Amino acid sequence: MFTGLVSDVGEVERVDAGGKLNHLRIACSYPAGTTVPGASIACGGTCLTVVARGESGNRNWFEVDVGAETLACTTARHWTPGTRLNLERPLRLGDELAGHIVTGHVDGVAEIVAITDFDGMRRIDVRAPPDLARFIAEKGSVALDGTSLTVNRVEGDIFSVLLIPHTLRVTTWGERRLGDKINLEVDLIARYAARLAASLSQKP
């Protein structure tokens, strides 16, 4: 489990592409000794398993395998050397839950359709996939590229979020452009509530 509070920005150093499996090396600032093979790291909002870790020069790195399902359902299929990724290590018992509960299981890929900068902040309008739009509500939470954000406004399948200066500085959001594709994870509670409502409506 994660909180959607980004703790580092990593950079893809290498992509070894296979037919249905990509192997990636990602540079980060996490000390190599604290990144344990078998542990999970949310990379751009996608929960991936560390398979190796180490140091090269003054850079720490970890390696992950990205399988066919993840490549098909997330932006990971577009990651190339130089791609920068929001990173978060998993929540530990006793940690402060300052964001919201995030699983790292991306529901789909959304698209940035408008960007408005003002007073050092940035409002971003995002188009959600049609089958996910119903899970998004004003004042609710979403995880976009692994960042916990509050939904400000919803109109059909388009919703907006507001990025404060701190978030723009410590994540990849300051680099985002119109038309960019981003990983979307809807709120866990909204997903279960919708499932429950659907089950109740089917009862005779």
N, C-alpha and C positions, 0 to 999 in steps of 0.2 A: 504494500500500500504506500501511497505517496500523498503529498499535500498540495502539490502544484506550486510550491515555492522553489524557484530555480536557485540552485546553490553553486552552479558553475556554467560556463559556456565552453563547450568542447569544439574541436575541429576535426573533421574526418581527414586522416592522413593517407589512408590507403583503402581501396575497395578491390577485393578479389571476387569477381563476379562468376557465379556458377550458373547452371541451368535454373535451379530452383532454390539456390542458397547463395547468399552473399556473405563474405567474411570481411569485417571492417576493423580497422585500427583507428581509435579516436584519441586524440591528444586532450589532456585535461590537466587541471591543477590538483586533483585529488592525489595525495601521497600514495605511491604504488603499494606500500605496505599495508594500507588501509582498504585497498580494493581487492576483495577476495574472490578468486574464481568460484563460480557458482552463485554469486550474489547478483542481485538485480540492480540495474540503473535505468532510470527513465531517460531516454535519448529522444529529444524532440517530442516528448509525450508518449513515446512507445517503450514499454517495459521490455528490456533486453537482458540476457544473461551474460555475465562476464565469463569468458573462456580462457583469457590470459591477461597478464598485466606486466608492466615493466617500466624502465626508464631509458630514454635515449637522449644523451647530452643533458640539457637542462629541462627536458620535457618528460612528463609522466604520460603514460598511455594505458589503455585497456582495449581488449579485442572482444568482439561479439559476432555471433552468427545471426543472420537475418533470413528467416525462412520464407517459403512461398506465400503463406497466408499474409504475413506482415508486409511483404513486398506488394501484394495485390491490394491491400486495404489501407495503406498509409503512404506518406510521402517518401518513405525509405527507399523506394525504387529510384528516386531521383537524386539521392545523395551521392556526391562525387568528392574527390579530394578537394579540400577547401571549404566544403559546406560546414557552416557553424550550427551547433545544436545546443538547445537548452538542456542542461543535465540536472538530475536530482537523484540522490541516493534514497533508499527506502526509509520510511518512517520506522523509528524504534520505539518500543514501549517506554513511556515516560516523556517522549518528545512532545513539544507543544504543537497542537493541531491548529496552526494559524491560517491555513488556506482552507481547503475543503477536501473531503475524501476522494482521492484519485486512484484509479486502479492501474493506469498505464496500458489499458486495453482500448486502443483507439477504435471509435465507432465508425469513423468515416473521414473523408477529406473534404474540407470546406475551401472557399475561395474569397480572397479579399476583393471587395467591389468598390470600396471608397476609403480614402484616408484624409482626415482633416487635422491639421496641426494648429494648436492655439495655446498661448501662455505656457509653452514648454511641455504641453501635454499632447496626446494624439488620440483622436477618436477613429476607430476602425470599424467599418461596416463589413459584415461577413455573410456570405450566402451559404446556408447549410444545405446538405443533401436533402431532398424532399422527405425521405423517410425518417429523418432525424429532427426536422424542424419542430415537430409536435412536442419534443422533449425540452424545448428551450423556452424559458419564461422570463419576463421582466423581473429583475432583482434576484434571479436565480444564479447559479454558478455554472460555468463551463471551464474545461481545460482546453486551451488552444496552444498547440506545440508545447504542451507540458506546463503551461502557465495558468494558475488559478485566477480566473477573471469573473467579474460580476457583469451580468447582462443588463445594459441600460435601457434598451428599447428593442421591441420585436415588431416587425411588419411582414407578415407572411413568412417566407423562408429566409428573410434577411434580418439580422440582429446586429446591434452595435455594442462595443466595449470601449472603455476609456483606459488609456495607459498613462500613468503618472510618470514624472521625470525619472524617478528611481528605477521603475520597471524598464524604461527605455534604455537606461544606462547598463543594467546588470543582466539583460537578456538579449536575445536576437531581435527583439521587436523594433529597435531603432533602425534596423536594416531592411525591414519589410517594405515591399513595393506593391502597387496595384496589380492585381492578377495573380499574386503569389498563392500557392496552394498550402494549406496548413492542416495539421492533424487536429481533429475534433473528438473530444470525449465528453459526452453529455453527463449531467449530474446523475450519480448512482441512484439517489432516492427517486428522482423523476422517472428513471427507467423502470424501477420496481413498482412505482405507483401506477404507471401506465399499464404494466403487465397485469397487476391486480385488477385494475378497472376493466380491462379487456376480458379477464376470466369471469368477473362478476356479471358482465353484460351478456355472456354466453349461457348463463344458468337459466333453466326453464322457470 
